[in-house]
Amino acid sequence: MNGDPVFDPRHDAVFQRGYEAGTTPRTGTASPDAASPVAQTPAAASASSTAPVAPTAADTLRQSLAALNDAERPAPPLAELTDTQLHETTVHDAAGITPKKRSLPNPFIIGLWVLGPALIWGGGWLAVRATSTFSSGGTNYNSDEVPWDVLYAQFFYTISPTLVTAGITTILGLLFWHAWTWRAARR
């Protein structure tokens, strides 16, 4: 062998050993009963073809891969950039870091932060109102009349500790949730 690559005319030159872009023509696939392969050098093959050839799927694939390789190439360190390049790019772009967009807070968490103190305040207010009704005394009721004030006071006195407990639990749960998300963000 003389060291020059041998191209098989039955297959596209892109997929053969020794192929260099722009030096060999595109060949279509020939029938299996075609004549024996003809040995051609890349220079001889390019000299024989003068008509422009439409891009093949292999060319499109090659261009796509080249674009991907260019996109994945890391940015040079800041020390290697010229002054004009430094003015054109930001520090974040040169380091490959994109600034994070600030996300809006969760509206349900905000609602819970409002609800927790409201439950504590409301439960406390109901407890004070119920005890003031019981302590005022001196009210006479007929047997025909329903004592709505006393019924409301008993209901409020019964429900107020539950409201205060729910408010405290909500605030403690939110504190634990914030601690958990803060810890997860630090990992």
Secondary structure as GFF3:
##gff-version 3
##sequence-region A 1 187
A	DSSP	three_ten_helix	13	15	.	.	.	ID=ss1
A	DSSP	alpha_helix	42	48	.	.	.	ID=ss2
A	DSSP	alpha_helix	57	72	.	.	.	ID=ss3
A	DSSP	three_ten_helix	78	80	.	.	.	ID=ss4
A	DSSP	alpha_helix	83	88	.	.	.	ID=ss5
A	DSSP	alpha_helix	91	95	.	.	.	ID=ss6
A	DSSP	alpha_helix	107	136	.	.	.	ID=ss7
A	DSSP	alpha_helix	148	186	.	.	.	ID=ss8
###
